[in-house]
Amino acid sequence: MDRRTFLAQTGRTLALTWTAAAAVSAEPAVAETQATAAAGSARQVIVLGAGLAGLAAAYELKKAGYAVAVIEARTRPGGRVLTYRDPFADGLYAEMGAEYVDATDEYDHRFCKELGLKVMTAKLYDAIFVRGQRFKMASFKQNKERLPYAGTEGGRLFGQEAAYLKRLLALIADPEKLPPEILKLDNLSVVELLLQEGAPDDVAALFTYTQATESTARPHEMSALHLVRSHRRSFSEDTDEGRILGGNDQLPKGLARALSGQILYRRPVRKIAHDGDGATVSFEEDGVLRTLRAPRLVVALPFKVLRDIEVTPSFSPAKTKCIATLAYGHVMKLAMQYQRRFWDEPTSLGQRVFTDTMLRRVYHFSIDQPGPRGILMSFTSGADAEALGRMSEAERLQAALQEATKIWPEAPRHFEGGAVKYWNEDPWIRGSYSFEGVGQARDYLQIAAAAEGRVHFAGEHTSVHRASMNGALESGVRVAAEVRKAEGA
Ligand SMILES: Cc1cc2nc3c(=O)[nH]c(=O)nc-3n(C[C@H](O)[C@H](O)[C@H](O)COP(=O)(O)OP(=O)(O)OC[C@H]3O[C@@H](n4cnc5c(N)ncnc54)[C@H](O)[C@@H]3O)c2cc1C
């Protein structure tokens, strides 16, 4: 009896006991697994990936009465939310992946509230170190000091490119209905657009350290359409950012706890086969390929890894192209432990410094923890992350210390060590997060999010709030509603 016949003959929904043991479903039949039939019980959904997107989807579906199984390659939940505690002394910890929760991040705040987690306020940039020049943010803003970049306005750091977008922005009457002149900007890169609109090279150079660093991309890789469309809600020196008090890992761990019996860890997915009745997922378990089938599948895997998973039959040509080519950047975080918090002393340039050094953004991370020790964090991306990525771990930390010394000359006296996470060498993402590359800002988001038959898609790359925890959670909630709607619930 094949699976379909079996299901038809039982005439009821088959609810698997989604425990690690029960999930073992070497072909040929569900009946051979430890699946238990439960009359009138929940419908089943398999979710791939226990990052925030997959966890939120599974959590919402479980609440709605579905039987869910989450298949995850790692031994922990959270994906790109990763809090390191062990490498540091005195109970210090550091966010090596996602860090900031903005005041406007609706889904972050909603899930934190649901799990009883508190969001604290982080500190804003208080200094700038670019082209060897040092600026205290307060006097920079007040006295309208100028950055050493031609074509920039005094007193502001982020958004210098806006002055060169005015002609194009005037063409937009309704942001929901962009005219053809604007849509065709998708064929240009940010650099090409800025130069075309009369910006000096320096404005594009500064953009590398402002928005492109946030996107973890290089300006010549980023779509000009993305820039024009998003510039009003871009990150700036005034963005109100927070963090989850005690560590961001509490968010995925809280969701995973609510799903613990349903998450299968250490099981990399290798194949997806789908048809009109459902999908079969093949995953590795201790070197053996096992399968699991359900009427619906949620794929919450980054496209950077999904492109290496065999899909039968292939998804639509548009989806296949999007999976194969969606742009991802380079990103590294370096957490440096120091014996003393010299950055808080009166002679210091500041405690959160915007730089054009290899460290890009460098800031006091341990603001919620008692001293005297503390952690300086660097978030670096693009070409600098790649260059550091070619070094050994010891060399990366040595380079970080050298760069920090340019800003705080006393740094070497207090340096004790640190930890590095280069996401491009992590096998389960091999990149940072998605961004809209040239040619990808018109329809890629819709294509990425669209269901393919009984296969649904979640993940930061499918959300308008891409590249964020908020976007990942939003996509999980969206996909759970999509599954329910497709099932007529
Ligand atoms: C360095 C860095 C800094 C960031 N900073 C911020 C920030 O300050 N604020 C913010 O909001 N966001 C930030 N982000 C972005 C945020 O982390 C992501 O947008 C979000 O966590 C993505 O969630 P996701 O569920 O879509 O993907 P992921 O977290 O990547 O989850 C996907 C899951 O799928 C699993 N997986 C992969 N391949 C397989 C396979 N073959 N089989 C089974 N499982 C597999 C992975 O192990 C992972 O658990 C940052 C990200 C990075 C890397």
PDBQT file of the ligand as one rigid body, heavy atoms in Angstrom, charges set to zero:
ROOT
HETATM    1  C1  LIG A 501      26.058  39.306  11.317  1.00  0.00    +0.000 C 
HETATM    2  C2  LIG A 501      24.584  39.545  11.231  1.00  0.00    +0.000 A 
HETATM    3  C3  LIG A 501      24.049  40.658  11.829  1.00  0.00    +0.000 A 
HETATM    4  C4  LIG A 501      22.684  40.889  11.789  1.00  0.00    +0.000 A 
HETATM    5  N1  LIG A 501      22.182  41.965  12.448  1.00  0.00    +0.000 NA
HETATM    6  C5  LIG A 501      20.851  42.091  12.561  1.00  0.00    +0.000 A 
HETATM    7  C6  LIG A 501      20.313  43.077  13.419  1.00  0.00    +0.000 A 
HETATM    8  O1  LIG A 501      21.047  43.857  14.060  1.00  0.00    +0.000 OA
HETATM    9  N2  LIG A 501      18.946  43.152  13.538  1.00  0.00    +0.000 N 
HETATM   10  C7  LIG A 501      18.123  42.291  12.865  1.00  0.00    +0.000 A 
HETATM   11  O2  LIG A 501      16.901  42.394  13.031  1.00  0.00    +0.000 OA
HETATM   12  N3  LIG A 501      18.618  41.351  12.038  1.00  0.00    +0.000 NA
HETATM   13  C8  LIG A 501      19.952  41.222  11.879  1.00  0.00    +0.000 A 
HETATM   14  N4  LIG A 501      20.467  40.242  11.086  1.00  0.00    +0.000 N 
HETATM   15  C9  LIG A 501      19.566  39.482  10.195  1.00  0.00    +0.000 C 
HETATM   16  C10 LIG A 501      18.814  38.349  10.911  1.00  0.00    +0.000 C 
HETATM   17  O3  LIG A 501      19.711  37.576  11.647  1.00  0.00    +0.000 OA
HETATM   18  C11 LIG A 501      18.134  37.482   9.866  1.00  0.00    +0.000 C 
HETATM   19  O4  LIG A 501      17.347  38.278   8.978  1.00  0.00    +0.000 OA
HETATM   20  C12 LIG A 501      17.202  36.432  10.480  1.00  0.00    +0.000 C 
HETATM   21  O5  LIG A 501      17.727  35.885  11.671  1.00  0.00    +0.000 OA
HETATM   22  C13 LIG A 501      16.968  35.369   9.423  1.00  0.00    +0.000 C 
HETATM   23  O6  LIG A 501      16.101  34.380   9.913  1.00  0.00    +0.000 OA
HETATM   24  P1  LIG A 501      15.641  33.221   8.932  1.00  0.00    +0.000 P 
HETATM   25  O7  LIG A 501      14.820  32.297   9.737  1.00  0.00    +0.000 OA
HETATM   26  O8  LIG A 501      15.085  33.802   7.695  1.00  0.00    +0.000 OA
HETATM   27  O9  LIG A 501      17.007  32.505   8.472  1.00  0.00    +0.000 OA
HETATM   28  P2  LIG A 501      18.074  31.719   9.357  1.00  0.00    +0.000 P 
HETATM   29  O10 LIG A 501      18.227  32.318  10.686  1.00  0.00    +0.000 OA
HETATM   30  O11 LIG A 501      19.298  31.605   8.519  1.00  0.00    +0.000 OA
HETATM   31  O12 LIG A 501      17.405  30.288   9.533  1.00  0.00    +0.000 OA
HETATM   32  C14 LIG A 501      17.467  29.289   8.562  1.00  0.00    +0.000 C 
HETATM   33  C15 LIG A 501      17.681  27.957   9.259  1.00  0.00    +0.000 C 
HETATM   34  O13 LIG A 501      17.772  26.933   8.266  1.00  0.00    +0.000 OA
HETATM   35  C16 LIG A 501      18.785  26.026   8.657  1.00  0.00    +0.000 C 
HETATM   36  N5  LIG A 501      19.281  25.315   7.488  1.00  0.00    +0.000 N 
HETATM   37  C17 LIG A 501      20.065  25.782   6.490  1.00  0.00    +0.000 A 
HETATM   38  N6  LIG A 501      20.280  24.826   5.588  1.00  0.00    +0.000 NA
HETATM   39  C18 LIG A 501      19.619  23.728   6.001  1.00  0.00    +0.000 A 
HETATM   40  C19 LIG A 501      19.449  22.429   5.480  1.00  0.00    +0.000 A 
HETATM   41  N7  LIG A 501      20.005  22.024   4.325  1.00  0.00    +0.000 N 
HETATM   42  N8  LIG A 501      18.689  21.566   6.176  1.00  0.00    +0.000 NA
HETATM   43  C20 LIG A 501      18.089  21.919   7.339  1.00  0.00    +0.000 A 
HETATM   44  N9  LIG A 501      18.235  23.146   7.882  1.00  0.00    +0.000 NA
HETATM   45  C21 LIG A 501      18.981  24.032   7.211  1.00  0.00    +0.000 A 
HETATM   46  C22 LIG A 501      19.825  26.904   9.297  1.00  0.00    +0.000 C 
HETATM   47  O14 LIG A 501      20.676  26.157  10.131  1.00  0.00    +0.000 OA
HETATM   48  C23 LIG A 501      18.975  27.908  10.052  1.00  0.00    +0.000 C 
HETATM   49  O15 LIG A 501      18.723  27.497  11.369  1.00  0.00    +0.000 OA
HETATM   50  C24 LIG A 501      21.833  39.988  11.107  1.00  0.00    +0.000 A 
HETATM   51  C25 LIG A 501      22.368  38.866  10.493  1.00  0.00    +0.000 A 
HETATM   52  C26 LIG A 501      23.739  38.633  10.547  1.00  0.00    +0.000 A 
HETATM   53  C27 LIG A 501      24.304  37.417   9.888  1.00  0.00    +0.000 C 
ENDROOT
TORSDOF 0
